[in-house]
Amino acid sequence: MLDIKAKQELIKTQELFAITEKLAQTRGELLTQQRILRDILESIASEKPKERLGKQEFFLRNSATTDERIKQLRAKVAELETKQREKIAEVLKLRRFKESLEQLREQAKKRYIEEQDKLEQKQLDETATLSFARESRQSAESADAEDKGAQSMDLTAGLQEKQR
């Protein structure tokens, strides 16, 4: 599931970059249109009054198209900014979810390691207990064997004295 969320985050991030790039391009186009309009107005304003009148008339007839283009670009910028905010929210949501999954995975890994350590310690304790019990039994058997050997020697010595 973590891999799926990581891939989704990557896809959403790429979509965000595409929207951001398109937004930057549209803003650049809007600024260009505004600059062209401003330059035309400045050039008309710097003309002599006789020449200015004809250019102003031409400009006013064609300015509706330019104004419409600027309005469209502004609307597109606003739309792209909204999409960008939505994508940012989606990416952040996926990132937070992915990070919580990573934390859960780390916690599960830590618990697993702790459980394995406990099992290993339990096994070592059992092995030590069995070894101690075995050594104790062997010591007891050795002591019994020595006692029997000593008794046997005492009996042998006693029998040998009787035979004499």
C-alpha positions in Angstrom: 0.0 0.0 0.0 2.9 2.3 0.8 4.3 1.8 -2.8 0.9 2.6 -4.3 0.6 5.8 -2.3 4.2 6.7 -3.2 3.3 6.2 -6.9 0.1 8.3 -6.5 2.1 11.0 -4.9 4.6 11.0 -7.7 1.8 11.2 -10.3 0.1 14.0 -8.5 3.4 15.9 -8.1 4.0 15.6 -11.9 0.5 16.9 -12.5 1.2 19.8 -10.2 4.4 20.6 -12.1 2.5 20.5 -15.4 -0.1 22.8 -14.1 2.5 25.2 -12.6 4.3 25.2 -15.9 1.2 26.0 -17.8 0.3 28.7 -15.2 3.7 30.3 -15.6 3.3 30.2 -19.4 -0.2 31.7 -19.3 1.0 34.5 -16.9 3.9 35.2 -19.3 1.4 35.5 -22.2 -0.8 37.8 -20.1 2.1 40.0 -19.2 3.2 40.1 -22.9 -0.3 41.2 -24.0 -0.4 43.8 -21.3 3.1 45.1 -22.3 2.1 45.2 -25.9 -1.0 47.2 -25.1 1.0 49.6 -22.9 3.7 50.1 -25.5 1.0 50.9 -28.2 -0.6 53.4 -25.9 2.8 55.0 -25.1 3.7 55.2 -28.8 0.3 56.8 -29.6 0.7 59.2 -26.7 4.1 60.3 -28.0 2.8 61.0 -31.5 1.9 64.4 -32.9 -1.8 65.3 -32.5 -2.6 64.9 -36.2 -1.0 61.5 -36.5 -2.2 60.4 -33.1 -5.9 60.8 -34.0 -5.8 58.2 -36.8 -3.8 55.7 -34.7 -6.1 56.2 -31.7 -9.1 55.4 -33.9 -7.4 52.3 -35.3 -6.4 51.3 -31.8 -9.9 51.7 -30.4 -11.4 49.6 -33.2 -9.0 46.8 -32.5 -8.7 47.1 -28.7 -11.8 45.1 -28.1 -10.0 42.0 -29.4 -7.0 42.7 -27.2 -9.1 43.3 -24.2 -11.0 40.1 -24.8 -7.7 38.2 -25.1 -6.5 39.7 -21.8 -9.8 38.8 -20.0 -9.5 35.2 -21.3 -5.9 35.0 -20.1 -6.9 36.3 -16.7 -9.7 33.8 -16.4 -7.3 31.0 -17.4 -4.7 32.2 -14.9 -7.4 32.1 -12.1 -8.6 28.7 -13.2 -5.0 27.3 -13.3 -4.3 28.9 -9.8 -7.4 27.0 -8.5 -6.2 23.8 -10.0 -2.8 24.3 -8.6 -4.1 24.9 -5.1 -6.2 21.7 -5.4 -3.2 19.7 -6.6 -1.0 21.0 -3.8 -3.7 19.9 -1.3 -3.9 16.4 -2.9 -0.1 16.1 -2.9 0.1 17.1 0.7 -2.7 14.7 1.7 -1.0 11.8 -0.1 2.4 12.8 1.5 0.9 12.9 5.0 -0.8 9.5 4.5 2.3 8.0 3.1 4.4 9.3 6.0 1.9 7.8 8.5 2.1 4.5 6.6 5.9 4.7 6.9 5.7 5.3 10.6 3.4 2.4 11.0 5.8 0.2 9.1 8.7 1.3 11.3 6.7 0.6 14.4 5.7 -2.8 13.2 9.4 -3.5 12.3 10.4 -2.4 15.8 7.8 -4.6 17.5 8.9 -7.6 15.3 12.5 -7.1 16.3 11.6 -6.8 20.0 9.5 -10.0 19.7 12.3 -11.8 18.0 14.7 -10.6 20.7 12.3 -11.9 23.4 12.0 -15.3 21.7 15.7 -15.5 21.3 16.3 -14.6 25.0 13.6 -17.2 26.0 15.4 -19.8 23.9 18.7 -18.9 25.5 17.2 -19.1 29.0 15.7 -22.6 28.2 19.1 -23.8 26.8 20.9 -22.5 29.9 18.3 -24.2 32.2 18.6 -27.5 30.3 22.4 -27.3 30.4 22.3 -26.5 34.2 19.9 -29.4 34.8 22.1 -31.8 32.7 25.3 -30.7 34.5 23.5 -31.1 37.9 22.3 -34.6 36.9 25.7 -35.6 35.7 27.3 -34.2 38.9 24.8 -36.2 40.9 25.4 -39.3 38.9 29.2 -38.8 39.2 28.9 -38.4 42.9 26.7 -41.6 43.1 29.2 -43.4 41.0 32.1 -42.3 43.2 30.1 -43.3 46.3 29.4 -46.7 44.7 33.1 -46.9 43.7 34.1 -46.1 47.2 31.7 -48.6 48.6 32.9 -51.1 46.1 36.5 -50.5 47.1 35.6 -50.7 50.8 33.8 -54.0 50.1 36.7 -55.3 48.1 39.2 -54.3 50.8 36.9 -55.9 53.4 36.7 -59.1 51.4 40.4 -59.2 50.9 41.0 -58.8 54.6 38.6 -61.6 55.4 40.3 -63.8 53.0 43.5 -63.3 54.7 
